[in-house]
Amino acid sequence: MEVKTSLLDNMIGVGDMVLLEPLSEESFIENLRNRFDHNEIYTYIGSVVISMNPYRSLPIYTPDKVEEYRNRNFYELSPHIYALADEAYRSLRDQDKDQCILITGESGAGKTEASKLVMSYVAAVCGKGQEVNKVKEQLLQSNPVLEAFGNAKTVRNDNSSRFGKYMDIEFDFKGDPLGGVISNYLLEKSRVVKQPRGERNFHVFYQLLSGASDDTLKKLKLERDFSKYNYLSLDSAAVNGLDDAANFRTVRNAMQIVGFMEDEVQSVLELVAAVLKLGNIEFKPESRCNGSDESRIKDKNDLKEMCELLGIEQTVLERAFSYRTVEAKMEKVSTTLNVAQAYYARDALAKNLYSRLFSWLVTRINESIKAQAKTRHKVMGVLDIYGFEIFEDNSFEQFIINYCNEKLQQIFIELTLREEQEEYVREGIEWTNIEYFNNAIICDLIENHQNGILAMLDEECLRPGTVTDETFLDKLNTICAEHQHFESRLSKNSKFLTDHSLPHNCFRIQHYAGKVLYRVEGFVDKNNDLLYRDLSQAMYKATHSLIKQLFPEGNPAKVNLKRPPTAGFQFKASVGTLMRNLQTKNPNYIRCIKPNDKKASHIFTESLVGHQARYLGLMENVRVRRAGYAFRQAYEPCLERYKMLCKRTWPHWRGPAREGVEVLMADLQVPTEEFSYGRSKIFIRNPRTLFFLEERRRQCLQDLATLIQKIYRGWKCRSQFLLLKKSQIVVAAWYRRYAQKKKYQQIKSATTVVQSYTRGWQARKLLRELKYQKRCEEAVTTISAFWHGTQARRELRRLKEEARRKHAVAVIWAYWQGLKVRREYRKFFRANAGKKIYDFTIQRIMQKYFLGLKSTMPSMSPIDKNWPARPYLFLDGVHTELRRIFHLWRCKKYRSQFTEEKKAVYEEKLEASKIFKDKKALYPSSVNQPFKGDYLEITKNPKYQKLNSAVDEKVLLADVVNKINRANGKGTARIFLLTKKSVVLADQKTGQVKASVPLPDLASVSVSTQSDGFFALRLKEGSASATKGDFLLSSEHLIEIITKLHRTGATAADQEQLNIDISDEFLVQFKQDKVCVKFIQGAPKNGNSVSCKRKNNRLLEVSVPTTA
């Protein structure tokens, strides 16, 4: 039986702030402290989750926790971020409601980690499958890439997001993820060129220098020493707990999983290196003859290396740093830049280059993770955006960040009140209007189209004449002086003239979270965000593949004299789009709070937490929730929880749940003004009523526990007695059986012993009689053997003596004949006898050599390398020459046996050896396989009669191949025909011709180096056959097909020789898209077959089993 738990069980402090009693800011902070000290970092305000950053790892995110919160009611368990994620996911899946999860809080409060936890929970509870797991992995792996390029170490957070991110995760009707879309807001690109003290640049710069290999750094013209680069701060280069080298490897792996090609990764790293090189370019002043100042580059080495990385002519970029061209209608005016302007141009280029690279990364990730299906999708949005920021020195960035938070607060209050009101109406409860602070007046002060601060800033930037931050502040002082939320020392409002806390170059806005002082310095420049047209055009001239995409405005053919939109205008439009998007979805809120500024665990700073609670509007949120009814619960769980408090409802209530709750409340005599009955829920007005019910339930549970213990102990003792009684009967029965069995075995053993002694005595008596008879027979045999042996030895001695005598006569006769011959020959012996003996000896040796060679001659096979050993040293030359002559003669005899068909086969085998030997692993296994050509017997098989009549020329090769589909990597069977003029692909079942490609239209053939049968027919661009793209095929006779294609192309006089490309990674043109086919070695799956999988829109991965 499943154990039911509740938010109210074993509660530390109050799990839902709506139930806090009494409600004050002090009790609110104290409740947060109490829960934080007991590692309870999550607290509810109704359906809003407050998340405290623990600054350490807690064991509350395990797979067991995921299963614990899966498919559970929001208030059923203790507060957790998983409860909110599960509620949002189930509403999306079961009720078809689009969801959004808004995560807010200041830097260091844990917003990024909260968004990761939400995404990981959704990935864990949604469906499984190869495609679903691939989508989930890509969605999760997009985080490390964006964090590397968009996060940095700040004084408040070691991994602070310096951009806003909104991700729409798209699901199908089953609730399985299909893909996603990421939107980014306001990357803090000023950090690229300058960082505050104690902070670092973006992570990717340090990761690249720490984790890249020496070879990669050499290609990028970089060194590992951080001090070599002006854009990198040195006081915080190393961060405790951050391993930049390991994180670089993680980012490379994540980019590969998301779907980045290797050349794209290299291009991104080259742009990162170019930004570092750009920061090292320094300028020196130089006076011209007309008295004007201009700038010159001090050391051109860094400029040269940067131009080599980006493929830009050095002189073009050097001129762009020294001159500025202004176009007005048909006139062009070129002016020199002084040193300050040159540094401004350099930093503007660096910021724009990095910012556009980041936007390109987001777009590229969206291409990989977007949903492929065209049907309607369910959407869950996750918003991780900057929290409200109040620094000692607040500038343009803090102004627009706080503007965004004002809009989020406005939509938060509106949606919260709307949700509360809709629930009351739905349940039939009377609605009481709730008074709350509406910050629309602050939003209007900032975004009003005529008198708003952003509109006036844009107007000032576009105004001709001298435009400075001071003139912008003067305009604010003139127009906004009477606004109740605007304060300035120089405004017409006299009450601020003596306010010394308000400097002359600042203005102050009273936000919903408190007053913020903004320093006006830099507002105009940061809003303009100008990049000189000369630099844009210089970047467009680069040969680097990515640069042209990042600077399209640099195209001279598309010069636009219209001023680009300002940063404030773009951000205002983005925020408006975001707000409209959020209003179409069901909102879920996570409010992140950091407990201290020291990034340390177990430290709770009340003033800091109280400040965050105030500007997040948490107290106001509690009051909104408590303005009507503090607690509401469906009738079924309410009756299930409190039914033991009434005898009529305990232990089982047989009627409707609402009637049971009414009986229960009447029996407990709860005042009727303390609760109301809705259509499906009971609403409790005061937390004291709920605590009264909980206390009565606790006492009742204690009584029930005592009763259960009593009954259980009685049952346990009775069961023990019955078990002992049953055991005694069983033991007695077994013992009696054992005793009778042992007695029987003793009698049986004694009988066996007596029988064995009797049989032994009889056997020994019979053995003695048989032994005596055997000894008598053996004595006769022995005497006869000795007598026959004596007779044989006598006869042997006689025969040996007779043989010795005959041999002696022969020896004497031989010696006598020799003596006679020597006496006769002595008279003929002269001085030339030695030469004749030598010639005779040589002749005899040669005769013996040739006769021996004849008997030991090797076989007639041309591949037989055996040859008899040389008997004498002086025959070395003859021996070698005879071996060569014999081999030539043997080869000639072998060739004379060939027919014309066999000669052609061997020529094709020789051609295959030239093409594939030592280049492709499949070649050795094809050597002993004859090239058959027509594997289908197309001319004889009546099944292919129609196809045979459709082909005019003679068929050189006919085979069944698999045509690979780029969408899923699966193959479709096709008939492959090769003639002297064309290649034909036909349907295997119907014989219908699907494609016919003339051989002159073939540009090349691509194959891998491994033991697979994949090959790509690459068609020439512009040819008639290239409209449908290249063909990616797979065949068991790959070697024969490629060899015949190559020979057919080589013999034709009207076409070029076909190029064979052997590589483990090549591109294939599918209609308008180029797809990379990559071959990897992997463990055998599905036997030892080769498998082809689609990794993303631009990559097909072929897994080839590793050969032993």
Salt bridges, closest charged atoms under 4 A:
GLU2 OE2 - ARG72 NH1 3.77
ASP9 OD1 - ARG641 NH2 2.73
ASP9 OD1 - ARG697 NH1 3.57
GLU21 OE1 - ARG626 NH2 2.93
GLU21 OE2 - ARG688 NH1 3.27
GLU25 OE2 - ARG614 NH1 2.52
GLU40 OE1 - ARG35 NH2 3.56
GLU67 OE2 - ARG70 NH1 3.34
GLU68 OE1 - LYS65 NZ 3.59
GLU76 OE2 - ARG72 NE 2.90
ASP86 OD2 - ARG90 NE 2.68
GLU87 OE1 - ARG90 NH2 3.25
ASP94 OD1 - ARG93 NE 2.82
ASP96 OD1 - ARG376 NH1 3.53
GLU106 OE2 - ARG156 NH1 3.36
GLU106 OE2 - LYS594 NZ 3.14
GLU113 OE2 - LYS116 NZ 3.49
GLU147 OE2 - LYS116 NZ 2.66
ASP158 OD1 - LYS599 NZ 2.80
GLU170 OE1 - HIS377 ND1 3.20
ASP172 OD2 - LYS174 NZ 2.97
ASP176 OD2 - LYS174 NZ 3.83
GLU188 OE1 - ARG162 NE 2.55
GLU188 OE1 - ARG191 NE 3.14
GLU199 OE1 - ARG191 NH2 2.69
ASP214 OD1 - ARG224 NH2 2.91
ASP215 OD2 - LYS219 NZ 3.72
ASP244 OD2 - ARG200 NH1 3.25
GLU262 OE2 - ARG252 NH2 2.98
GLU264 OE1 - ARG364 NE 3.09
GLU264 OE2 - ARG1098 NH1 3.13
GLU270 OE1 - HIS544 NE2 2.67
GLU286 OE2 - ARG296 NE 3.81
GLU294 OE1 - ARG288 NE 3.52
GLU294 OE2 - ARG296 NH2 2.82
ASP302 OD1 - LYS277 NZ 3.74
GLU305 OE1 - LYS277 NZ 2.48
GLU308 OE1 - LYS221 NZ 3.22
GLU318 OE2 - LYS300 NZ 2.78
GLU327 OE2 - LYS332 NZ 3.97
ASP347 OD1 - ARG346 NH2 3.07
GLU367 OE1 - ARG1098 NH2 3.41
ASP393 OD1 - ARG519 NE 3.29
GLU397 OE1 - LYS526 NZ 3.16
GLU406 OE2 - HIS511 ND1 2.81
GLU420 OE1 - ARG625 NH1 3.21
GLU420 OE2 - ARG632 NH2 3.11
GLU423 OE1 - ARG632 NH1 2.78
GLU423 OE2 - LYS681 NZ 2.63
GLU447 OE2 - LYS407 NZ 3.14
GLU459 OE2 - LYS475 NZ 3.10
GLU460 OE2 - ARG463 NH2 2.63
GLU460 OE1 - LYS475 NZ 3.38
GLU487 OE1 - ARG508 NE 2.66
GLU487 OE2 - LYS515 NZ 2.97
ASP499 OD2 - ARG508 NH2 2.66
ASP529 OD2 - LYS189 NZ 2.29
GLU553 OE2 - ARG356 NH1 2.71
ASP597 OD1 - LYS594 NZ 3.07
GLU606 OE2 - ARG33 NH2 3.23
GLU640 OE1 - LYS643 NZ 3.63
GLU662 OE2 - ARG658 NE 3.14
GLU694 OE2 - ARG641 NE 2.91
GLU695 OE2 - ARG698 NH2 2.38
GLU795 OE2 - ARG798 NH2 2.49
GLU801 OE1 - ARG804 NH2 2.37
GLU801 OE2 - ARG805 NE 3.76
GLU802 OE1 - ARG798 NH1 3.82
GLU802 OE2 - LYS806 NZ 3.90
GLU824 OE2 - LYS827 NZ 3.18
ASP839 OD2 - LYS835 NZ 3.07
ASP876 OD1 - ARG870 NE 3.50
GLU881 OE2 - ARG884 NH2 2.50
GLU907 OE1 - ARG1047 NH2 3.65
GLU908 OE2 - LYS1044 NZ 2.92
GLU911 OE2 - HIS1046 ND1 3.01
ASP959 OD2 - HIS1037 ND1 2.78
ASP987 OD1 - ARG974 NH1 3.62
ASP1012 OD1 - LYS920 NZ 3.82
ASP1030 OD2 - ARG1018 NE 3.29
ASP1073 OD2 - ARG966 NH1 3.28
